[in-house]
Amino acid sequence: MRSRGGIYETIDRGGASHPLIELALARLREFGREPEAVFWTFIFPMIMSVTMAVAFPGSGSKPAVVGIEPGVHAAAIRGTLAHAPGVTVRDIPAGDEARALREGEVHLLIVPTEPPVYRFDPARDESRVARLLVDNALKQASGRSDPWSAREEPMQIAGSRYVDWLIPGIVGLTIMGTSMWGIGFSIVQSRMRKLLKRLVASPMRKSEYLLAQVGGRLVLLAPEVSVPLLFGVFVLGMPIRGSLLSLSVVCLVGALAFGSLGLLLASRARTFEAISGLMNFAMVPMWILSGVFFSSSNFPEAMQPAIQALPLTALNNALRSIVLEGSPLRGVGGELAVLGAWGIGGFALALRIFRWR
């Protein structure tokens, strides 16, 4: 028996090589022939890390942007704030002030009356900071005397920047995406091409085929994790405080968990439309809830048990604990248990409902 990819010819040559090995190698060859997969696995995480690092620099390095509406005292206020540390005055065209505040072009609008009026969104942290900086600068310029001045000791702590917190989340997102999409689309594609139907006549068992799909993804796990981490360390200055062994174990367990979910979703899907819908249904909520780009603690307390039970939340929490805090494996035992439950449960259910046709 032969196929275009050469997957089955070895199976019929007297079992010269184990099906697990041949199928895993076939998955690697398929990956190498897809430049899109290479881009999303290796290039996209680096682009995302740089973009977010530029958009969200280290705390305190981004000035408060202030707009001043026209008025009698506008020039005096502009002159005072021009010398205020941490404040940037931006000229806003007349009539465009509300739009600039709404879209975040300025963090604070000043109506130059006596005393001035501050217009800002209290729900935005940067707007509240701008209000404090501007109020302090204007009051000092008007002759306010402070009873004392605190001594400042600026500190730059490695790992405290947003980008340091972000990169482990990007790694977790990459593990989830490549494991689920890579396995799910490969199985559905084989089913649509009638390749799975031909495997029914081979001596291969369902468990061997499913394990081979997961194994093929694990071969790529090391480069897809190391590329964004090394980029973060050597280009963006991110520290890695935990051991590489602990990090490797967490990534391996996470990849197995999401690989099992990919198998489960592809067990019955027959078209690309079907598997795309299932993948998006499973992954998009985790994109939002699992703390990739912002902390999952921002959601209400009532939602936290469900959020903490999600596999991506467990993976991201474990990665950040090891990378940023130096936690040992026993320190992330709860997260590993969550990932293990998803992996074992997903694979067992996939094995039960999987169909070749």
N, C-alpha and C positions, 0 to 999 in steps of 0.2 A: 504494500500500500504506500502511495506517495502523495504528497501534497506540495503546494507551491512553497510553503515555508520549510519543508523538510522535517516536519514534526513527527510524522508517523513512520517514515521509512526505517528508522532505527528500531522502532517497536516490533516491526515484522522481520527483522534480521536475527531472530533467535534470541532476542533480549540482550543484545550486546551492551546496552547502556540502560540504566534504570529510567523509567518514565519521568520520575521527579526531576532528574538531572536534565533530560532532554527538553522537557517543557519549560523549565526555568531558563535554560539557555535560549530557547525560542523567544521567551518573553524579553530577554535582554536584547536580542537581535531586533525585535519589533520596536523596542524603545529607541535604539540607536538610529533607526530609519525614520524617526519622527522628530524633526527639528522643533516642532511646537512643544513637544513634551520636554525636550532639553531646555528650551527657553523657560517654561513655567516652573521647572524643577530647580534650575541653577541660577538663571539670570534674573527672573522676576523677584525672588527674595532680596537680592542685593539692591535692585532698583527701588523696591518698596522701603528698604531700610534707609537708604540715602534720602529719599523723598520725605519720609517722616522725620528724619533727623534735621532736615532743613526747615520743615514746617514747625517742628516743636523742638527748638534748641534747649539747652540746659536751663534750669530754673534761674531766673533773674537776669538772663542775657538778652531777653527780648524787651524793648522799651515799651512804655505805655504810650499809645498813640492818641493824641487829643486834637479835637477840632474845636474851633472858636467861631461862633456865629457873629455876624456883623453887629456892631454896637459902638456906643461912645467909648467904653473902656476896653475895647478889643485890643487896641495896640498896646496898652499898658500890660494887659494880661499876657499877650504874646511875648512881650519883652521879658517879663518875669520868668515865664516857663521856658524860654530859650536857654536859660542858664540853669534850669533845674535838672539835677541828675536823674536819669531813668525816665525822662519825659521827652517825647518828640511831638512837636506841633505840626499838624498837617493842614494845609489850606483846603477848604471844602467850598465848591461853588455855591453861591446863594441858591436856596431852595432845594439843595441836594443833601442837607444835613441829616434828615431822617433816614434816607436811603443808606448813607455812609455808615450810620450807627447800626442799622438793621443788618447790613451785610458784613459788618466787622472791619470795615476800612478804618474806623476810629473806635477806640474803646470808651471814649467819654466825649460828650459835647458840653461846651461851656456857653451859657448865655451871659454876656458881659454886662450884667446889671450891678447894682450896689446894694447888698452883697450879690455875688454871682450865683447863678442857678446851674446845678449839675444835672445833665440828662444822661442816663446810662441804664443798662440792663443789669439789675442786681443778681440775675441768675448766672451771669458770666463772671468767672473768677478774675479775668484780666480787666474787666470793667470796674470791679470793686477795688482792685489794686490801683488802677489809674485814678479813681476818685480819692483815695487816701494820699497818693503822691501829690496830686494837684492841690488838694486842700491844704496839705502841709506846706507846700511851696508858697502858695498865695498868702497864707496866714503869717509865715515868717517874713515875707516881703512887706507886710503891712505893719510890722513892728512887734509881733508876738515874741515873747522871751520864754524859753523852756527852762524849767527848774534844774535840769541836768541833762547831760548827753551820755547815752550809753556807749560803752566801748564796743566796737565791732571787731570780730575775728572771722573774716570770710574763709570758708572752707570748700574745697572741691573734693567730694568723696566719690571715688570710683564706683560706678554702678548705680549712682543716684539719678542719672539723667533718664529722660523719657526713652531715648533710643536704646539704652541698656535694658530697660524693662521691656521694650518692644521686640527686640530680636528673638528672645526665646519664644514669644508668641508667634512670630513669623515662622520659626522652625516647627512649632507644633502645627501650625496651619499647613505648612508644606507636607509634613508627614501625613496628615489627614487627607489632603487633596490628592497626592500622588498614590497613596495606598488605595483609596476608594475609587477614584476615577480610573486609575490605571488598571485595576483588577476588574471593575465593573464593565468598562467599555470593551476590554479584551474578551471577556466571556460572551457578552452580547454580540460582538462582532463575529466571533466564532460560531455562535448559534445562528446568526443570520446567513452566514456563508455555508451552512450545513456541515461545518467541520465537526461540531460536537456529535452530530448524528453518526458520523463515521467512527467516532471513538467507541461507540457502543459495542462494535464488533471486535475491539481490541481487548487484550487482557487487563487493561488498566481499570482500576476501581475509581469510584467517585472521590473517595478520600484522597487518593494519590493526585488526581487532577486538581482538586481544590488546594491541596497543600503546595503543589507546584506553582499555582498562581501566586500564592502568598510568598513562597520562596523566591520567585523571580523578582518580586518587589524588594525583598530584604537585601538582595545583592546590591541594589542601588541606594540602600539606606545610608551607608557610611558617607558617600560623596554628597548626597542631598542634604545631610545634616551638617557635615563639616564645612561645606562651602559658605553658607551664611554665617556660621559661627566664626570661622577664620576671618571672613571679611569684617565682621564686627570687631574682632580683637585687633587686627592689624591695620584696619583703615579707620574705624570709628572709635577705637580705644576702649572697647567693652572688656571688663574683667571676667574671668572664669574662675570662681573660687572653689568649686567642688571638684571632685575627682573625675577623670575621664571615664573610669570604669562605671561609676554611678550614672553618669550622663548616658553612656552607651546602653546600659540596662534599661533605663527609662525610655530611651528612643526605640529600642527593640520591642519592649512590651507595648508601647504606643502603636508602632507599626503593625504588630500582630493584631491588636484590637481593631484598628481601622481596616486592616486587610480582611478580617472576618466580617465586618460590616459591609464592605464592598462585595464579598461573596454572597452575603445574605440578600442584598438588594438586587444582585444580578441573577439570583437562582431561578427566577421565573420570567424575567423581562425578555421580550422578544424583539424589541426595536430600540433604536437610539433615542427616540422620543420618550419611550417609557423609562429607560434607565436614566435619562437626563432629568426627568421629572422626579424620580425617586431620589436621585442624588441631591438635587437642589432642596427637596423637602427635608432631607436628613441633615444637610450641611449648613444651609443658610442660617437656621436658628443658632447653630453653634458659632458661626461667624460673629453673630451679634451678642450672644449671651456669655460666651466662654472666655471673655477677657483677652481677646487678641490685641485690639487697638486701645481699649480702655478697660479699667478694672470691672470685673463682674460684681464687685461689692456696690456698684452704683444702683443696682436693681433692688427693689423692695425686699425686706427680710423674708416675706412670705414666699418669695420665689427662690430663695437661696438653696433649700434642699434639692429642688429639681435641677438647678444650675450646677450645683456641686456634683451631682450624679452623672452629668454629661461627660463623655470620654475626653473631649477636647479641653474642658475645664480642668480635669484631673491631669492631663498631660502638660498643659501650660503651667499649672501650679507647681508640678514636680520639676519641670525644667527651670523655672525661675528660682525655686528653692535651692537647687543644686548650683546653677550658674552664678546667681547673685548673692546667695547666703552661705554657700558651701555646705549645704545639708548632706549628710550621708544617706544611704539607701533606707535605713530604718526611719529616717526623718520624713520620708515620703511613702511610707508603707501604706497609708490609707489611699493615696492616689494610685499606687500600683495595684491595690486590691480592686479599685473601680475599673481600671483598664483591663485587669485580668478577667473580671466578670463579663465585661463587654466582649472580650476576645473569645473566651470559652463558650459563652452563651451564643454569640453570633455564629461561630463555626459549627456548633452542634445543630443549631436550627437550620443553617444553610445546608449542611449535609443531609438533613432530613427532608427538606423540600426541594432540593436541586433537581432539575430535569435536564436531560441531554437535549431534548427537542424543544 
